Amino acid sequence: MARAQTDLTQGSVTRQLVKYSIPIVASSLLQAVYGVADMLVISHYVGETGASATNVADQVMRLITNIVIGLSSGGGVLVGQYFGGRDKAAFERTVGTFVSVFSALGLLSTLVMLTAARPLLTLMNAPALDDTYTYLVICATGLFFVFGYNTLSSVLRAVGNSRVPLMCIIVASLVDVALDIIFVGPLGMGVAGAAWSTVIGQVLSFLAALVYMLRRREIFSFSLAAFKPDFSIIRRIFKIGFPSAIQMTVASISWLTVTFLINEYGVVYSAASGISAKIRDFSHIIISAMSVGTSAMIAQTLGAQMYDRARRVMYTAMKLTMLCAAALVVIVELTAPFLAKLFIENPTVIEIASLNLRIEILAEIFYASFLIYHSLMLAAGHTYMLLISSFVNCIVFRLILALWFNSAWGIVGVFAACALAPASSIPIGYFYTRSGIWRRTLAEKGE
């Protein structure tokens, strides 16, 4: 099989991990620009109502996107393991099936979301219902491209190419930001303009990734027959990906519950929470993207049965993410009011957003550890462990603590619960790693 430009089973672990992960970090940061640009422009032109609408709708879209990422992780793991194991036939069948199935799921998701949008937002007690609905249904029209881009970028990263997804996102982000300013500002389209600019950016990122793969015939030399769904591969993709999707869905539902609790305090608190979330997400993405790179690298090493190297990858990644987390915490603690003021001038919103930031940014220390443990679980195909970890973190701790602390200390209690919850996943990851069961991958056994 033709090799990708980055064979992650060879060379210095630290150098390969950093070299491979930097484009993923940059790509993820640029993807976050979509949301940050929306929030910045809407906050300045529309005010608290627009910020609240964007925040609530983003939580719903995040639920859908997380399901996509969770399900696609199964395909990415299989592609990475077959590529690392030099199994060309299985590699081609898996990529073809992966693309076909997720294209269909993208269309289905759009139809479901367009039907369910208003009832769901009503259930969430959205403070700015009409604007939130407008933003959400427009974003839902781009779900096919969200599914498509995540599928193609997952395949590219699985074969060691993290640079092309970055290039796709650079183009999409520049277009998105430019259109955001034009649509919401001079054209006065409000939240609808921000939503359409996001969708157009998603379309461009998908098309750019597709064109690249069609041109790289030495790696992706498929006939049309390769795209006929192979049900044995579908079963294996979903056997690995479904628990991960459930895990990410559980996480999203817990955040939706937190959003509901905050919505009860009114539009000002909802807007402040949205601004804080955008800043935290921007910080969190660095650690999250490192975990994506770590998972891809471990998947290739496990496919090549290089178990000692897989362990070294995990611990090297954890050292790097812990350093990043410590730096991010210091920066945000020192600059929280300044960062919040970039989005809005309302002093009450700035005060609440700053408080939220200074409390919840502490969670990044915990994320820096357990997300790397999750990378090992995912690369080994043991996504049921991700589900267990997420249930403990998001339901047993985040959701229950948020409800409890909210009744005891109000909004500050909700923020504190969100900061503490991620710590609960660290012991699970530690004992999983020590057990050594990750050496037996589900994909290799064909279970």
N, C-alpha and C positions, 0 to 999 in steps of 0.2 A: 504494500500500500504506500502511496506517496505520503511523505511525512510533512507535517505542518512546520512552520518556521520555528516553533518552540516545542521541543520534546521535553516534557516536564519530568521524565524519568531519569534524566542525565544531568550532570553538572552540580555546582554548588547549590545546596538547598536554599540558603539565604539569598544568593544572587538571583537564582531562578524565580523564587517566590516574589521578590521585590520587582524584578523585571516584568513578570507576568501580571502582577496585581496592580501596578501603577496605572496601566490603561483602564482596568476595571474600576478602580477608584475614581479616576478622572471621568469615565463614562457615567458612573453612578452620580457623581456630583453634578454633571451637566444635566442628567435627567431630573435632578432635584431643581434645576433652574426653571423647569416648566412650572412647578408649583410655586416657587419663590417669586418668579416673575408675575404670575397671576395674582398672588397675594399683594405684592408691592404695588402693582398698577391699580388693582381694584381698591385697595385700601386708600390710595391717594385720590382716586377719581370718584369712588362710590361711597367710601366711608365704612363705618362699623357693620352696616347691613350687608354690604358686599363681602367683607372679610368673613363674617359669620357664615354666609351662604357658601363661600368657597371652602371653608373649613369643614362644614358638615358634609357637603357633596364629596369632598376629597376622602373623607373617612369611608364612604360607601364605595367609591372607586378603588380605594386601597384594598377593601375586602375582595373585590373582583380580581384586581391585579395580583394579590397574594395567592389567590386560588390558582391563577395561571402559573405563577412562579413555582408554587408547590407541586402542581401536577407536572410541569415541564422538567422539574428536577429529576424525575424518573427517567425521562428521555436523555437528559444530559449525562446522568450517571452511566447509563448503558452505552451511549456513544463514546464517552471517555474511556470506559473499560475496554470496549472492543477496539478502539483506536490504539490504546496502550498495549493491548494483547496482539495487535497486528492481524485481526480477523476481518479482512476486507468485505467478505460476503455479508457477515452479520452487521458490520458497520453500515453498509449501504441499505440493507433492509430496514434497519432501525431508523436511520435518518429519514428515509422515504415515508415510513409509517408515521413517524413523529410529526412531520410537516402536514401530512394529509389529515390526520385526526385533529390536530390543534387548529387547523384552518376551519374545520367544521364546527368545532367548539366555539370559536370566535364569533361566528355568525349566530349560533344558538344563544350565546350570552347577550348579544345585542338585543335580540327579540325579547328575552326574559327581562332584561333591565328596563327596556322601554315600557313594558307592561307593569312592572312592579315599582317603578320609581316613586310615584306620588304616595301610594299606601305606605311604603317604607319610610319616607321622610316624615309623614304624618305620625307614624309610630315613634319616630325618634324625637318628636316634639321640636322640629326645626324652627328656630325663631323667625327666620326670613324665608318662609316656605316657598313663595312663588319664585324668588331669585334662585334659591337652592335647586328647585325643580328644573328651572331653565338650564342651569349650569350642568346638572347631572344628566339630563336626557341628551344634550349635545355631546357630552363626553362619551356617553354610551354608544353613539354612532361610530366611534373609533375603536370599539373593542376588538373588532376583527384584526386591526393593525397592531393593537397591543398584544394579542395572542401571537400574531405572526412574527413581530419583532422579537418577542421573548423566546420563541421557538428557535428562530435562526441564530440569535445571539448565543443561546445556550449551546447549539451545535458548534458554532465557531469557537467558543471558549473551551468546549470539551476536546477539540483537536489542537488546543494550545494557541489559538489566535484571539488575543484579547484586544488587539489594536483596531481591527475593523469595526467592532461595535462602538469603540470610542469615536472613530471618524464619523460614523452614522449619527451619533448623538450630537457631535459638534455642529454638524449641518442643521439638524433638526432644532437644536436649542437656539441657534442664531436666528433662524426663521421664526421660531415661536416667540422669542423676546421682541423681535421687530414687529411682528403682527400684533402682539399684545398691546404695545404702545399705540399703534395705529388704530386698531379696532376699538379699544376702550377709550383712548384719548380723543383724537380729532373726529373719528366717526361716531363716537358716543354710543357704542353698542353695549356698554355695561358688562355684566357677567357673561352674557352670550358671546361677546367679542373675545373674552379671555378663554372661554371654552372652545370656540372655533380655532383659535390660534394653537391651542394644545392638540386638538385633533389633527390639524394640518401638519404639525411637527411629528406626530406619531406616524402619519402616512409616509412622510419623507424618510424617517429612520427605517421603516420596514422596507421600502423600495430600495434604499441604498444597500441594505444587507442582502436583499434578494439578488440584485444585479451583481454584486461582488461574488456571491456563491455560484451564480450561473457562469461567470467568467473563469472560475478556478476549476477547470475540468480535471486537472491532475489529482485533485483531492475529492471533488464532488462529481464524479463521472457516472451519473445515474441515467438509466433509461426510464421511460414513462412507467414501465412495469414496476420499478422500485417504489413508486408512490401508491401502489395498490396496498391497502391496509393489510398487514399480517397480524392476525388475531392473537397469535402466540406472543408477538412482540407487544401488542397493545396491552395484553394481560400483564406482562412483565413491567411495562412502563407504569401502568396504574398501580401495580402491586407495590412498586417503590414510591411512586409519586403521590398516590392517594393519601397515605398517612401524613405525608408532608403537607399536602393541601389542607387536610383537616387541621393539622397543627397550626398552619398559618391562618386558617379560618377562625379557629378558636382565639388566636391572638387578636384578629380583627374584631371579632364579636366583643371581646373584653374591652377593646378601645372604643367601640361603638357605645358600650354601656357607660364608659367614662364620659364620652361626649354627651350622652343623654343626661347624666348627672350635672354636667357643667351647663348644658342648655337651660336647665331649670333655674339657673341664676340670672338668665337674661342675655340679651344680645351683646352687651359689653363684655361679659365674661366669656361668651362664645367666641367673640372676635379676638380677645386676648389669648385665649387658648389656641386659636388657629395660628396666630402670629408666633407664639412660643413653639408650637409644633413644627412650623416650617424651619425655624432656626435649629431646633433640636434634631430634626431630620437631616438637615445639612451636616450637622456634626456626626450624627449616628451613621451616615452613609459611608464614611471612611472606614469604620470598623466593619460594617456589614459587607462592604465590597471586598475587603480583605478576606472575609470568611468565604465569599464566593470563589475567589481565586484559590484559596486553600483547598476547598472542596474539589475543584477541578484538578488540582495538582495531585491530591491524594487519590482521586479516582484513577488517574493514569498509573500511579505507582502500585495501586492494588491490582489493577488489570495486569501489570507486569510482575505481580507477586513479590514486590520489593517492600516488605513489611517494615523493616527497620527504617527505611527512608521515609515511609508514610508517617511513622511516629515522629521522626525528626522534623518533617514538614509541619506537623501540628504544633509542636512545642516552639518552633521558631516563629510561627505565625502568632502564637499567643503572646510571646514577648513583644513583638512589634505592635500588636493591637493594644496591649496594656500601656505601652509608651504613648501611643496616639491618644488613648482615652485620658490619661493623666494630663496631657497638654491641652486637650479640648476642654476639660473641666476647668482648668485654671483660666483659660481665655474667656470662656463664657461667664464664669463667676465675676470676672473683672469688668466685663463689657456688656452685661445683660441690658441695662437701660439704654445704652447707645444703640445696640442691635435692634431693640424693640422700636426705638424712635425712627429707625430707617423706614418702618412700615407705616406708621401713623403718628399723628400729632396729639391725639386725645390723651391727656396725662393720666386719666384713670386706667385706660387700656394699657398704657405703657407700664404703669405700676404693677398691674396684675400679671401682665406678660413677663415682666422681669422676675417677679416672685416665682412664677411657674418655672421659668428657665433655671433659676438658681437651685431649685429643689430637684427637678427632674433630670438635670444634666448629670447628677451624681450617679444615675443608673448606668451611664456609659462604662464605668469601671466594671460592673458586673457583666454587661453585654460583651466586653472585650474578652472575657474568659469563656462564657458558656456558648457564644456563637462559634468559637473555634472548636469546641467539643462537638457542636452540632455539625460542623463541616466533616468531621470524621464519621459521624453516624450516617450522614447523607451519602458520602463517597462510598461507604461500605454497603449501602442499600438498606441499612437498618432504620428505615424512616419511622417505624413504630416507636423507636426510642425518642425521636423528635416529638411525636405526638404525646408521649408520656410527659416529657419535659415541659412541653408547651401547656399541657393541661394543668400541671402543678403551678407553673409560673403565672399563667393568664387567668385561670379560673379559681384555683385554690387560694392564690395569693392576690393577684391584681384586682380581680373582680370583687372577691369577698372583702378584702381589705378596703377597697374603695368605698363599698357600701357602708362598712363599719366605721371607717375613719370619717366619712362624710357626715354621718349622724353625730359623731363625737366632736369633730373639729371643723366641720364645714369644708369649704373649698381647699383650704390648706391640707386637710386630711386626704382629699382626693389626690392632690399632687404628691404627697408623701407616699401614699400607697403605690403609685406608679413608679416612684424612685426605688422602693424597696423590693418590689416583686421579682425583678430579674435575678436577684441573688439566690432564689430558691432553685434555679436550674443548675447551678454550679456543682453541687454534690452529685447530682445525677450524671453529669458529664464526666466527672472524675471517676466514679465507680465503673461507668461504662468503659472508659479507656483502660483502667486497671484490669478489667475482666478479660480483655484480649479477644472477645467474641467478634470484634470488628475484622479480624483476619479471615473470617468466613463470610464472604459477600453473597448476598442473595442472587445477584446477577450471574456470578460465576456458577452457582449451583443450579440456576434456572428454576428456582422455586417460584 
